[in-house]
Amino acid sequence: MTSNTASVSDVSEAEVKELSPEASDKLDQVSKLIANAAKWSVGAALIPVSNIDVLVIGGIQAKLVNDIAKVYDSTFSKEKLRSLITVLTGTLAPAIGAGVVVGSTAKLFPGYGPLFGFVSMSAFSVAATYAIGKVMVKHFEGGGTADSFDAEAVKADLKEEFKKAVKK
């Protein structure tokens, strides 16, 4: 497998050894970035204020996308980054929309509401963050740049990565 077609979870340990040290280092870096962002997403889901959690998770995802781009010596303008996150999260909205709305809103109700909200928001935010990270890595590993990224073109891949993440 060449470094141009590698993705974070599609590369076995043996294949990583075959990659150039630079490609292997990049995959290690982005894997850590995705894992870290996923952890922060869980933390953001624990914010007890309804809808603030959603905004913070969006910020975490924007930072993840920007950090992955930097690993591949690319950068997004603030406008393109906002647009990209809007399109990517909008793509996942039908799949996660109800869960996010219910999870975030459930925090408003006393008793088990906050617990349900934290659990559902955590699951959805981690899966969405992971899927966005994976799609970005595939783009950059395929030779793409920030300027060449087309959010519309990755919608199907994003949905597939989200489904995989939910199953984990």
Salt bridges, closest charged atoms under 4 A:
GLU22 OE2 - LYS26 NZ 3.23
ASP53 OD2 - LYS107 NZ 2.63
ASP67 OD2 - LYS63 NZ 2.74
GLU152 OE1 - LYS155 NZ 2.98
ASP157 OD1 - LYS138 NZ 3.44
GLU161 OE1 - LYS134 NZ 3.70
GLU161 OE2 - LYS138 NZ 2.48
GLU161 OE2 - LYS164 NZ 3.83
